[in-house]
Each structure stands twice: as C-alpha cells, then as structure tokens.
Amino acid sequence: MTLFFLLLLVHLVADFYIQRKIWIECKIKHKEKSLGLFKHVLSHFALNAIVLFPFLGLSPLFFGALFTIVLTHYAIDIWKTYQGFYLQSFLIDQSAHVLILALVCAYIAQPDVAQWHAVLSEFTKIHHLIVLAIFLFAWKPLSLIIQLILSGYTEQMHASENAAQSAQQNKGGLTNAGEWIGILERYLVIIFVMLGQFAGVGFLLAAKSVFRFGDMRRQQDRKLTEYIMLGTLFSVTFAILLGLLARYAIGAIDATGTL
C-alpha cells in the first residue's frame, strides 16, 4: 500500500506540477510525435525509477514494473490528445493511470519490502501519504475538474463579456487571485472536516459571502452571481468530500492497522 501511494504521488507531481503548459500544447499539436510528450514521459520514467528502485533493486521485476507504467502512460496520453480537453476524457485518462499503478503494485506485492518500509516508516507513514495525496488532488486536478464542469457556463459569460467590458474596465480583479482563493478555500475546508470542525466550514462560507455578495450586487450581473455561486458550491462540496474521505481512510487505518 505504501508503494502505491508513493507511485500515486509521483503521478500527481509529474502530471500536474512538472509538466509545463508548452508540453501540453505540443502534445495537442503533434500527438504521438510530440517532443513535449517525450519530455513528459521521461519525467515519469525518472521519478518512477527513483521510487521503484529501493523496493525492487535492478531486478527484472523493477524493469517490468517501470516500463509497464511508462509505456501505458505514453499510450494513454496519446489517446487523450485525440479526445479533446473535456471532463469525461480527463476522468478516463486519470482513472486509467491510477488503475495501472494499482495493478502493478498488486503484481509486485509478493517481494519482501519490509526492510525498505522500516527505513522509511517514520517519513512515509500511510497517514501522511494520504493527506499529501488529498491536498495535491485538491489543487490543480480539482481546479481543472471544476473548470470543465463550468465550461458551458463560461461560454455564456464570455458572450456577455464585451457588453460589460466598458463598465468594468477599471474594476478588474487581481491576476490569479480567484484561483488562489479557490485553492485556499478548499484547503481550509478539508482541514476543518478532517479536524471535525464543521462549524469552521460554515464560518468560512459566511465570511466569503459577506465580501462576494456585496461585490456581486454592485456589478448587478445575475449571470456572474450565479456563476460564482456555482463555482463556490462545487469547490466546497468537493473539498468536504475529500476531507471526509481522508478522515475515513485514516480512521480505518487506526481501527484495523491497515487500509
């Protein structure tokens, strides 16, 4: 189980933090011949090798697991470039990657990893890995999911943007401030839920409403009001579910000694 979460963390870091926007654009344009795709797969190769080596050494199982993960990732990403950037293809893509990691870990579960686990037990407790995975997912992956869910409404917002541009030209928001507000909001909600402080979630929503609704009333734009409310509700709902998932997983470990 420890190996699976380490590989999952590698996947999240390589897919959403190391991968650059220019690589993604190159993949979309050149598909399987893309240099960006090669760089992306190379980053997965390096990070997965670092994680797998202490568990398996330079054994046939090591090379089999490494090339299975990397080559399937390459194939899945090629498929993704032909599907377009939609919620359904994104979820299928990510689910397939995680499933491959789970199957690889299930196959190599027989080798003795007790010694390596003992060395890293103080640094890679399963509780810590679960929380880290939850927080990594709540940042960019969840932001992308919410963006895809709201994509239809975003088009409606753009349709009326020109009409309101002259009235709002001096009232623009801070660059990327909305994105950071959403990220911090989800992190706080997850922390409150994991601590069992559900009142803190209510306080956070109330505090945000005081500022948001005053701003939305001044703009007198019903579409913008509904759009912001939808984004906030999706963000908070997903954050609550992630917090509950983390509490359940950690509680199950504490109760049974295993996940």
N, C-alpha and C positions, 0 to 999 in steps of 0.2 A: 504493500500500500504506500509506503514511503517513496519507493521508486516511481510509482505512478504520479504522485503529486509533484515530485521533482521534475518529471518529464512534462507534466501539465504546466508548471511554472515556466519551463523553457519554451514551451509552445506559446504561451501568452506573451512572454518577453520578446521572442523573435518575431511573432506575427504582428504585434501591436505597438512595440516600442523601438525595436531595432530597424524594422522595415521602414524605409523612407517613402515619402509621397512620390518622388520621382521614379522609384522602383515600381510602384503600383501603376503609374501612368504608362511606364514602359511595358509592363505585363499586358495591360489592356490593349496597347497598340500592336505589339509584336507577338503576343501569345506565347507559344512554346519556344520560340526563337529569341525570347527577350533576355537581354543581359541583366535586367532588373530581377527577373525570376531566378536566374542563375545565382545572383548575389544573395537573394532571399533564401534559397535552398542551401547555399553554402553556410549561411549563418546558422540555420537549423542543424546542419551537419556538425559544425564545430561545437555548438552548445550541447547537443545530444551526446556527442562523443565524450565530452567532459563529464557528463552525468553518468553515462553507462560504464565508462572505463573502471572506476573504483569498484563497481559491483561485479563486473564480469571479466576484467582484465582483457588482454589481447587474445581472446578465445574466439572460436567460430561462432559461438552464440552472440558475442559482442558485435561482430561484423554483421551477422544476420539481423540482429535487432536494429542496429544503426541504419543499415541500408534499407530495411523494410520501412522504417519511419520516414527516412529522407525521400525514397523513391515514391512512396504512396503520397507523401506531401506534395511532391512535384506533380504527380498525376492529378491529384485533387485540385491543385491550384490552376492547372491548365484547364480543367473542366470549368472552374469558376470564371475564368476570363471570357468564356463563351456564353455565360449565363446573364451577364449584366449585374449591376450593383443593386440587388433587391433583397428584401428581408428574407424571403424563402431560400434563395441561393446562399445567402450568408449563413443562415442557420444550418443548412445541409452541409456546407463546407466545414464549419466549425465542429459540428457533431461527428462528421466523418473523421476528422483529425483526432478528436478525443477518443473515438471508438478504436482507432488503430493503436493509440497509446495503451488503452486498456487491454486489447488483445495481446500486444507484445508483452506487457507486464504479466499477464496471465500465463503466457507461454514460458517465460523465464523465471517464474516463481519458485521452481524447484531448486535452483542453485542456492548454496548457503551464503546468505548475505548478513549473517548475524554479526560477524566481526566489523564490517563496514558500518552497520547500523549502530553498534555500540560506540564507535568513534564519533559519529555524528549525532548521536541521540540527544545530546544537550543543545545542539544547534538546530536540529531539524525535527523537533517534536511535531507529531502529526497535528496538534492543535495550532501551532504556528503556521504550518504549511496551509492548512485550511483557511485560516484568517487571511493570510497573504494572497491566496488564490481568489478569495471573495473580493478583496479590495482591488486587486488588479482587474478582475472582471467588471467591477462597478465603475471603473474609469472609462477607458476608451471603448472596450467592447459594448458595454451597456449604452454609452453615448451614441454609438453607431446604430444600435437596435432601436433606440427611441427616435433617432433621426429618420430611420427607414419607416417606422410606424407612422410618423407625422409627415412623410414625404408628400402625400396627396394634399394635405392642408398647407404645406409650404408653398406649393404651386399656386394655391389660391391667394396666399399672402403676397407673392410676387406679382400677381395680376393686378392688385390694387396698390402696389408699392409706388408706382410712378405718380399716381394721383395724390398721394400723401407726401411725396418727397419734398416738395417746395415748403410745405408747412413744417416738416420735421428736419430740415437741413441743418439747423443749428442745435438739434436736440439729440444727436446721435449718442449711443452708449459707448462705453469704454471697449476697446478692442479685446475680444475673447473673454470679457467679463461674464457674459451669460453662461459660457461653457464652464468656467471655474465655479460659478455659483451653483450650477447643477451638480458638479463633481463633489464639492464640499457638502452640499445638501445631502447627497446620497451617503457620503461617508459618515456624517453625523447621525443620520437615521439608522444606519447599520450599527454604529456604536451604541446608540440608545437602545435598540432592540436587543442586541447581544447582552447588554447590561440589565435588561428587563425594565428600563426606564421609559416606558411608553408615554408617560406624561411629557418627556422631553421632545418626543416627536410632535405632539400637539403644540407645544410651545414654539417649536421651530416653524411649523406651518402658520401659526398665528402671527409670529414676528414677520415672516415673509409676506403675509397677506397685507399687513399694515403698509408696507412700502410698495408692493406691487399694485394693489388696488387703487391707491392714490395716484400712482403713475398712469395706470390704465384709464382712470376716469378723466385725467387731464387730456389724454390723447383722443378720448371719445371714439374709439375704434372697437366695435364689437368683435370683429374677426381677430384682431390682435389679442383682445381679452380672452376669448375662447381658446385661442392657440396657446397662450401662455399657461392657462389653467390646465389644458390637456397635457402639455409638456411636464408641468409640475406634478400632476397626479400620476402620470406614468412613471416619472422618476422616483417619487416617494413610494409608490406601490412596489416597484421592483426592488427598491432598497429595503423595504420591510420584509419582503420575501427572502432576500439574500441574508438579512440578519437572522430571520427565523431558521433558515437552512443551516447557518453556521452554529446557532445555538443547539439545534437538534443533533448535528453531527458531533459536536464537542460533547454534548450530554450523553450521546450513545457511547462514545469512547470512554468517558468517565465511568459509566454504568457497567460496561461489559469488558473494558480493557482493549477493545478493538472496534474498528469502524464497521 
